[in-house]
């Protein structure tokens, strides 16, 4: 039996949840508060300047985090609604639990357990909005002040548990198709329908004052790109010697980075040439070409900032007759198999998401510590 977990289903539905904001995300640099530890020998004015220049860099991964929370909260609420109502009327799909033996067993107890997790997940974005307003993200990502229970899962271990509860793949696909729920469980996106479950706005109710108007957004994007370029040379405000400033024109290549505004910080970092010790995903170090992945994601109306979108494009590339190296094959339940030097490795969606988050955090820390930044 080919089973699919509840976590995979939520992620699949989240691909089709529309944004409720213009631009890159619900937050603008002006909304962000940056707090970094006071460094020895740095005066208060320089410290303040450094924090201001870090805002555009911090807003990108923070927007990605809020975007994921928003989409998966909406997807979890929708899935909970349809599965709960279908069970009450006796028309729901069979629930399976394969944690004990690795083989799927019908389990009503697993159904109740998973629905409780979905209800908690559906309020994820609400908890994050409140935490943001309470200042719990001011020192993020260096310091995590948001309690675990206010995140996606309530208890430690819930994440793994929800990947061991699910359905027969074809059975849940028929169920979702019948109710008009858009998904990507077949590996190819369905037409982007917008059933009533995706219509209510969460962010508009709670963040309507924080959403920037559409027209000035383009100017903000240009300003963000300029600020990010400046962040690559943070030594200048710290060094007392001003003669180093004329050296800036010697590096004309750096302004070329914003050519791909849709590329994530992680993709930009790889294209710049981060030292191999920091490349946590060998699959991106060589082939396939990153620009091809981004272009393909845009052509399919997928969000190039989304780990799920990048993973979906890689899955399509590996499923073709002649997959580009180092891609080899896609094994359901294991991930994308690829050649890693003389060995073979697997890339899963969960691992890709964590790697993107770690890379964004590493870039934030590098910007805060000029000595740790890789040479251009």
N, C-alpha and C positions, 0 to 999 in steps of 0.2 A: 504494500500500500504506500502510495506517495502522499505523505502528510505535510502540512504547512502549519507553522506555529502562529499563535495569536500575534506575537511581536512582528512577524513578517507581514501579516495582513494589515496591521496598523500602519507600518511603514509604506506598504503598497498603496493604501488609500490616501495617505498623507501626500503622496506625489501629486495628487489632483486637487488638493485644497488650495484655493486661490489666495493670493496675498490681499491684505486689507490696507496696503500702504503703497506709496509711490517710491521709486528709487530702490536702494539696496536693502532697506529694512525699516522697521518702525522707529529706530533711534537715529538721531543726527549727532554729529560731534558736539554740538552745543548742549545736548542732553547728558553728556558723559562727564562724570567726575573721575579724575585720575589722582590717586594717592600712591606715591612711592616713598620708600624709606629715605630719610635724610642722609646723604652721603657725606663722609668727612671731607672738609675742605671746600664744600659747595655752599655758597651763600644762599640766603632765602630767595633772592630775586632770580638767580640761576635755576634754583630748584623749581620755582613756579613756572619759569619758561619751559623747562623740560617737561613738566606735567602737561602744560598746554599743548606742546608739540606731540605728545603721546596720544592725545584724544583721537585724531583720525585713525591711528593704528589700532587703538582699542575698540573703536566702534564697529570695525569689520567683523571680528570674531564674536563680539557680543550680539550684533545683529543676527549672525548665523545661529547663535544659541537660541535667541528669542524666536527666530523664524521656525526653527525645529520644534520648539515647545508649542508654538501657536498651531502649526499644522498637525502635529501628532495629538495634541489635545482635542482638536476638532475631529480628527479621524477616530480617536478612541471613543468620543461621545457618540458618534454615528454608529460605530460597530456595536457598542453596548446597547443602544436603542433598538436596533434591528434584531440582534440576537436575543435580547430579553423578551421582546414582544413576540418573536417567532416561537420561542420556547413556551410561553404562556398559552399560545393558541395551538400548540402541538405540531407546528410546522417547521421547527428549527432543525438545523443540521446536527449530526451526531458529534459529540465532543470526545476527544481522545487524549489520553495521558500516557506518555512513553518515558517518563523519568525513571521508573523503577527497574525496568528490564531492557529498555531501549526499543521495545515493541509496543505499538499503539494499542491501548485498551480503552474501551468505552467507559467514561467516568462522569457521572453527574456531579460528584464532589469537585472535580476539576473545573466544571462549568461555573459553579458558584465562586470558586477561588479566582478564576480568571476575570469574571465580571466585576468582582470587587476591585481588582487591580485596574481594570479599564475605567471604572468610576473615578478612582484616585487620579489616574493619568489624565482624564478629561479636564481636571482642574489645574493641571500643570502650569499653563500660561497665566492663570489668575494668580497663583502663588508667586510666580516669578515677577509679575507686574508689581505686586505688593512689596516683594523683597527689594526690587529696584527703587521704588519710591521711598523705602525705609533706609536706603543707603547701603544695603548689604552687598551691592556689586561695586562699591566705590574702589575697593582694593583688589578686585578681581582682575586678572587671574592669579596674581601672586598669593592672595589670601582668599580662601573660600569661607564666607560667613553664612551662606545659605544652608540650613540644616538639610540632611538627606531626605527627611520626610516631606520637605517642601519642593523636592525635585520631581522627576518623572515617576519614581517608585517610592512607596512608603517605607518598605522594610528592606534591609540588606538581603540579597538572595532572590528578590522578586524578579529581577531582570532575567536571571537564568531560568527561574521557574516558568516564566511566561513563554520561554522558548521550548518548553517541554510539554506544552498544552496546545492543542489545535484541532485540525480537521483533516478529513480526506480532501486532497487538493481539488479534484473535480467536483466534489459535492459542494464545497464552499464557493467555488467559482460559479456554479449554477445558481446558488442562493444569492450571491451578490449581483449577478447579471439580472436575475428576476426582479430584484429590488432597485435596479438602476444605480448601484453603487460603483463608481469608477475605481479601477484597480489595475495593477500590472502583474498579477499572479501568473499570467500566461507567458510573461517575459516580454510582451509587446504592449504598449500602452493602449487602452481603449479610448474611444472618442471622449474628450473632456466634458462629459455631462456635468451639470450642476444640480443635483436633486435637492429637495428642501433641506436635507440634513447639512448641506454645506453653506446655506444662506445666512444664518444668524451671525452677526458680527460680534466678536469678543473685543478685539482691539479698539474698534470704533467707540464702544461704550466706555472703555476704561482708559483709552489713550488718545482720544480724539484731539486733544490739545497738543499732543506730541508728534502728530503726523505732519510733515512738512508739505506745503503746497507743491504741485507738480512742476510749475514753471521754474522756480528757483532751484529745484533739485539738481538740474544739470550743472548749474554754477557750483553747487555744493560738491558735486562729484569731482569737478575739476580742481576745486580747492583742496579736497581730500587727497587727491593724487599728488598735488604739489607738496602738501605737508608730509606725506609718506616718503617722498623723495628726500626731503630735508632730514627726516628722521634717520636716514642711512648715514648721516654725518653728524652724530650727536656730540663728537669730541669738541667741536668749536666753542660752544658756550662754557665748557668746563676748563679749557686750557687758557691760562692767562695771556699767552703769547698770541697776538693778533696777526703776525706775519703769515700764519698758516692759512688764513682765509683766501688769499689769492690763488691757492692751489686748487680751488674748486673747479675752475674752467678746464683743468687737466683731465677731468673725468666726464666727457660729454656723452658717454654711452648711457649713464644712469637715467636721464629723462625719458629714454625709450621704453621703460618698463610699462607705463600706463597704456601701451598700444592695445592690450587685451583687458579692458576694464572688467569683463566678466570673469576673468581668471581669479581664482582664490589666492590668498596670501601664500598658501602652501605651494600652488603651482608656480607662482612668481619666484618663490624661494628656490625651487628646484631648477628653474630656468636660469637663475643667477649663478648657480653653482655652489650650493651649500656644501661644506666638507662632507665626505662620505659617511663619517661617523654620525652625522645628524640626519642623514636620509633614512628615515625609518621605514620607507616602503621601496625596496629595490625595484619593484615593478615599474615605478615611475622614473627611475634613474636613467633608463636608456630608451626603450621603445615600449608601447607605441608613442608617437609624437603627441605631446600634450596639446598643442594647438588643434590637432585633428580631433582629439577627444572633446575639447571645448566647442569646436565648430559643429561637431555632430550633435552635441547636447542642445545647442541653440537651434539647429535645424529641426529638432524634434520638439521644440517649445519646452524643453526641460531647463531647469535652473542650474547653470554651470557652477553655482556656489554650493549646490547640494551634494553631499556625499552619495546619496541614493541615486542622483542623476548621473554622476560620474561612474558609479558602479554599474548602473543600467547600460550605459554606453559601452563600457568594457565588456559586459556580458554579451551584448550584441556583436561586438567585434570578435569575441572568441568563438561565437556560434557560427560565424561565416565559414565558407569552404576553405579559405586560406587565411587563418588568423595571423595577425602581425606578431612578430617576436617581441617580447618573450612569452606572450600568451599561448596557452596550450589547450585548455578545455575548461568548461564550466560543469562542476559536479554539484547537483542540488544537495543542500545540506552541508556541503564542505566549502564551497566558494569557488573562486576562479583559480585554477592551477596554472602556475607559470614557472619558467626556468629561472632559478636564482643562482647564478654561477654554475657550479658543477652539480648543484642540488635542485630540488623542486620545492616550491612553497605554495601555500594557499592564501588568497586574499578574500576575506569576508567583508560584508557590509559593515558589521559592527567594528571590525578592526580598522577599516578605512575611516570611519567616522572618528574613532579615537585618535588615529594618526593625524587627521586634519586638525583636530582640536589641540593636540600636543604641539603641532608645528606652529599654529597660530599663537599659542601660549609662549613657545620658545622665542618667536619673533618679538613678542611684546617684551619679554625679559631681556632680549638682546638690545632692544631699543633703549631700555632703561639702564643698561650697562654697556656703554660704548666699547669697553675693552673686550667684551665678549662677542661683539659683532664680527661676523666673518669678513675678511678683506674683500673689496670689490673686485 
